[in-house]
């Protein structure tokens, strides 16, 4: 078990020892509040809508499937969206870096590459999100989506969408390092929408004073794809009760493992740290079952993938009420461009 797993189990379990760090959590909240105030005072606005998709907790909540769904719906409505990302896990020769399907994952990070391959839209990575947004404007994008950008306050935003994992919600409700929160739960009352990945029951239980409109998102499997060449296969590619080695270097591996069980497979779990950089020898397992993984893992494993390695693509489904409200807000923003903004 990794050190990260120890902390995560404590945050989402009932461990008491984490409360020894309560003074650090109070300090973290104070510093985060001061940082937010400082960055917002000099935030840079753009003349196109900027939509932030993020969360208040560490770990996976389902941001990437939602971001991909937003790109697809915006394109269908006639817009040219682009995505900015920090590019965590990658180091580019220069920034900003425009990401294509062939960009080395070591340059851009796993999530931006997975988004670029899934959407074929403009994706730009840079430690400076303002710089990345400017690069997207120069590419002709008329909407900027900021991936995992809720706490990146130097980039002014018009709309905020916070994603919450319905199964884990807010853990013990504390900020780092006592709990999993980057910001307190009250921050959700300031965003435009809260999208809950799964059931809303635990979220309502842990955040009874939450006033922001909530929508439920359902993430469902689409198909299997061979990691080496992208060959698509149906969800019935594997017979029921097939044993597989399930590889997951993501924020919440248990969600992936549960999905495999729901598909009728018998997964042998192999957990890795989020954004883990795989080496070929790490994925040689016995017995020699097929190896399955997420799309985020696949972009890092493709260069040395074996023929029986597959990744599972997923898609996010939200109520039409959300899409109607979201697109109406975008349209209203397009008709009233920001003043004193970068064109």
C-alpha positions in Angstrom: 0.0 0.0 0.0 1.4 3.4 -1.0 1.6 6.4 1.4 -1.1 8.1 -0.7 -3.4 5.1 -0.2 -2.9 5.3 3.6 -4.0 8.9 3.7 -6.9 8.3 1.4 -8.2 5.4 3.4 -8.0 7.5 6.5 -9.8 10.5 4.9 -12.7 8.3 3.6 -12.7 5.9 6.5 -13.0 6.5 10.3 -9.4 7.0 11.2 -8.9 9.2 14.2 -5.1 9.7 14.0 -5.5 12.3 11.1 -7.0 14.8 13.6 -3.6 15.2 15.2 -2.9 17.4 12.1 -5.9 19.7 12.8 -3.7 22.8 13.3 -2.2 22.2 9.8 -5.7 22.0 8.3 -6.6 25.3 9.8 -3.4 26.8 8.5 -4.1 25.3 5.1 -7.5 26.9 5.0 -6.1 30.3 6.0 -3.4 30.1 3.3 -5.8 28.9 0.6 -8.2 31.8 1.4 -5.3 34.3 1.3 -4.1 32.9 -2.0 -7.5 33.0 -3.6 -8.0 36.6 -2.6 -4.5 37.6 -4.0 -5.0 35.8 -7.3 -8.5 36.9 -7.9 -7.4 40.6 -7.5 -5.3 40.3 -10.6 -7.3 37.7 -12.5 -7.1 37.9 -16.3 -10.4 37.9 -18.2 -10.9 36.9 -21.9 -13.4 38.1 -24.5 -14.9 34.6 -24.7 -16.7 32.5 -22.1 -14.4 30.7 -19.7 -15.9 27.6 -18.1 -14.0 25.9 -15.2 -14.6 22.2 -14.5 -13.0 21.2 -11.2 -13.6 19.9 -7.7 -12.9 20.7 -4.1 -11.3 17.4 -3.2 -8.2 15.6 -4.2 -8.5 12.4 -6.3 -10.8 11.3 -9.1 -14.4 12.5 -9.2 -15.3 12.2 -12.9 -14.1 15.5 -14.3 -12.6 14.1 -17.5 -15.8 12.3 -18.8 -17.8 15.5 -18.0 -15.3 17.7 -19.8 -15.4 15.5 -22.9 -19.2 15.6 -22.8 -19.1 19.4 -22.6 -16.8 19.6 -25.6 -19.1 17.4 -27.6 -22.3 19.2 -26.7 -20.7 22.6 -27.4 -19.5 21.5 -30.8 -23.0 20.1 -31.6 -24.3 23.6 -30.8 -21.9 25.2 -33.3 -19.1 26.4 -30.9 -15.4 25.9 -31.2 -14.3 24.9 -27.7 -10.8 24.5 -26.5 -9.4 23.0 -23.3 -6.6 24.3 -21.1 -4.8 22.1 -18.6 -1.9 22.2 -16.3 -0.5 19.1 -17.9 0.3 17.4 -14.7 2.8 14.5 -15.1 4.3 16.0 -18.3 7.2 18.3 -19.0 7.1 20.0 -22.4 10.2 21.4 -24.2 8.4 24.8 -24.2 5.0 26.3 -23.2 2.3 26.7 -24.1 2.1 23.3 -25.8 -0.7 22.5 -28.2 -1.6 18.9 -27.8 -2.5 16.5 -30.6 -3.1 12.8 -30.7 0.6 12.2 -31.4 2.0 14.4 -28.7 4.3 12.4 -26.4 2.5 11.8 -23.1 5.8 12.7 -21.3 5.4 16.2 -22.7 1.7 16.9 -22.0 0.5 14.5 -19.3 -2.0 11.7 -19.4 -5.3 13.6 -19.0 -4.7 16.3 -21.7 -3.7 13.6 -24.2 -6.7 11.4 -23.4 -9.0 14.4 -23.9 -7.3 15.4 -27.2 -7.7 11.8 -28.5 -11.3 11.5 -27.4 -12.5 14.9 -28.7 -10.1 16.0 -31.5 -10.5 19.5 -30.1 -7.8 22.1 -29.4 -6.1 21.3 -26.1 -3.3 23.4 -24.7 -1.2 22.8 -21.6 0.9 25.2 -19.6 1.6 25.9 -15.9 0.2 29.3 -16.8 -3.4 28.8 -17.7 -3.8 32.4 -18.9 -1.0 31.7 -21.4 -2.7 28.5 -22.5 -6.1 30.3 -22.9 -4.5 33.0 -25.0 -3.0 30.3 -27.2 -6.5 28.8 -27.7 -7.9 32.2 -28.7 -5.2 32.4 -31.3 -6.3 29.0 -32.6 -9.8 30.4 -33.1 -11.5 28.9 -30.1 -14.6 30.8 -29.0 -15.1 29.0 -25.6 -12.4 28.0 -23.1 -12.8 25.0 -20.8 -10.4 24.9 -17.9 -9.7 21.3 -16.8 -9.3 20.9 -13.0 -9.1 24.7 -12.8 -11.4 25.5 -9.8 -8.4 26.6 -7.6 -6.5 28.4 -10.5 -7.9 31.8 -9.8 -5.6 33.9 -11.9 -7.7 32.8 -14.9 -11.0 34.7 -14.6 -14.0 32.5 -15.1 -17.6 33.1 -16.2 -19.0 29.7 -15.1 -17.9 27.1 -12.6 -18.9 23.5 -12.5 -17.8 21.4 -9.5 -17.8 17.7 -9.8 -18.4 15.5 -6.7 -18.0 11.8 -6.4 -21.4 10.6 -5.1 -19.9 7.4 -3.6 -17.2 9.1 -1.5 -18.6 12.7 -1.2 -16.4 14.8 1.0 -14.8 12.1 3.2 -14.5 13.3 6.7 -15.3 16.8 5.6 -11.9 18.3 6.6 -9.4 20.2 4.5 -5.9 18.9 3.8 -4.1 17.3 5.5 -6.7 16.0 7.9 -9.2 15.4 5.1 -9.4 15.3 1.3 -10.7 18.8 0.7 -8.7 21.5 -1.2 -11.4 24.0 -0.1 -14.2 23.8 2.4 -17.6 22.4 1.4 -19.1 25.9 1.6 -17.1 26.8 -1.5 -19.7 24.8 -3.5 -22.3 27.5 -2.7 -20.4 29.8 -5.0 -20.2 27.7 -8.1 -22.9 27.7 -10.8 -23.6 23.9 -10.8 -22.6 20.9 -8.8 -22.5 17.7 -10.8 -22.7 14.6 -8.7 -21.1 11.5 -10.3 -23.6 8.9 -9.0 -26.2 9.1 -6.3 -26.7 12.4 -4.6 -27.8 10.9 -1.2 -24.4 11.0 0.5 -23.7 14.6 -0.8 -27.1 15.8 0.6 -26.3 14.0 3.9 -22.9 15.6 4.3 -23.7 19.0 2.9 -27.3 19.8 4.0 -26.8 23.6 3.6 -25.7 23.3 -0.1 -27.8 25.7 -2.1 -26.3 25.3 -5.6 -28.3 23.5 -8.2 -27.2 19.8 -8.4 -27.4 17.5 -11.3 -26.7 13.8 -11.4 -24.2 12.5 -13.9 -24.0 8.8 -14.9 -20.8 7.5 -16.4 -21.3 4.4 -18.4 -18.9 2.1 -20.4 -19.0 2.5 -24.2 -16.6 0.0 -25.7 -13.3 -1.8 -25.4 -10.3 -0.5 -27.4 -7.0 -2.3 -28.0 -4.3 -0.2 -26.4 -1.7 -0.8 -29.1 -3.8 0.4 -32.1 -7.2 1.6 -30.9 -9.2 -1.3 -32.5 -12.7 -1.1 -31.1 -14.6 -4.0 -29.7 -18.0 -4.3 -28.1 -18.6 -4.6 -24.4 -19.3 -8.3 -24.9 -15.7 -8.8 -26.3 -14.9 -10.6 -23.0 -17.1 -13.6 -22.1 -18.8 -13.4 -18.6 -16.6 -14.4 -15.7 -13.4 -13.8 -17.7 -10.4 -13.2 -15.4 -8.5 -10.0 -16.3 -5.6 -8.1 -14.8 -7.1 -4.6 -14.0 -4.6 -1.8 -14.0 -5.6 1.6 -12.6 -3.3 4.6 -12.0 -6.2 7.0 -11.4 -7.7 9.0 -8.5 -10.3 6.5 -7.6 -9.4 3.0 -8.8 -12.3 1.3 -7.0 -14.8 2.9 -9.4 -13.0 1.3 -12.3 -12.8 -2.1 -10.6 -16.5 -1.9 -9.7 -17.4 -1.2 -13.4 -15.5 -4.3 -14.5 -17.5 -6.4 -12.0 -20.7 -4.9 -13.4 -19.6 -6.0 -16.9 -19.3 -9.5 -15.6 -15.5 -9.8 -15.4 -13.4 -11.1 -12.6 -10.7 -8.5 -12.2 -7.4 -9.0 -10.4 -6.7 -5.5 -9.0 -3.4 -3.7 -9.7 -3.4 -0.2 -8.1 -0.9 2.4 -9.0 -0.5 6.0 -8.0 -2.5 8.6 -9.9 -0.7 9.7 -13.0 1.8 6.9 -12.6 4.4 6.6 -15.4 4.3 2.9 -16.4 7.3 0.8 -17.4 6.9 -2.3 -19.5 8.0 -4.7 -16.8 5.4 -3.5 -14.3 2.6 -5.0 -16.3 3.9 -8.5 -16.7 1.5 -10.6 -14.6 0.9 -14.2 -13.9 -1.3 -16.0 -14.7 -1.3 -14.5 -18.2 -4.8 -13.0 -18.2 -5.7 -10.1 -20.6 -4.8 -6.7 -19.2 -7.5 -4.0 -19.0 -7.1 -0.3 -18.0 -8.7 3.1 -18.3 -8.1 5.5 -21.3 -6.0 7.6 -19.0 -3.7 4.7 -18.4 -3.7 3.6 -22.0 -2.1 6.7 -23.4 1.0 6.0 -21.3 1.1 2.2 -22.1 0.5 2.4 -25.8 4.2 2.5 -26.8 4.8 -1.0 -25.3 1.3 -2.4 -25.3 0.8 -6.1 -26.0 -2.0 -7.5 -28.2 -4.2 -8.6 -25.3 -4.2 -5.2 -23.5 -7.5 -3.3 -23.7 -8.8 0.0 -22.3 -12.4 0.8 -21.6 -13.9 4.0 -23.0 -16.8 5.7 -21.0 -19.2 8.5 -21.6 -21.1 10.9 -19.3 -24.8 11.3 -19.4 -26.6 14.3 -17.8 -30.2 15.4 -17.7 -31.4 17.5 -20.6 -32.4 20.2 -18.0 -28.7 20.7 -17.3 -27.8 21.0 -21.0 -30.6 23.5 -21.6 -29.5 25.6 -18.7 -25.8 25.4 -19.6 -26.2 26.3 -23.2 -28.6 29.2 -22.4 -25.9 30.6 -20.0 -23.2 30.2 -22.7 -25.4 32.0 -25.2 -26.1 34.9 -22.9 -22.3 35.2 -22.2 -21.6 35.3 -25.9 -24.0 38.2 -26.4 -22.4 40.2 -23.6 -18.6 39.9 -23.9 -16.4 40.8 -21.0 -15.0 44.3 -20.9 -11.3 45.0 -20.2 -10.5 41.5 -21.4 -7.9 39.9 -23.7 -9.2 39.5 -27.2 
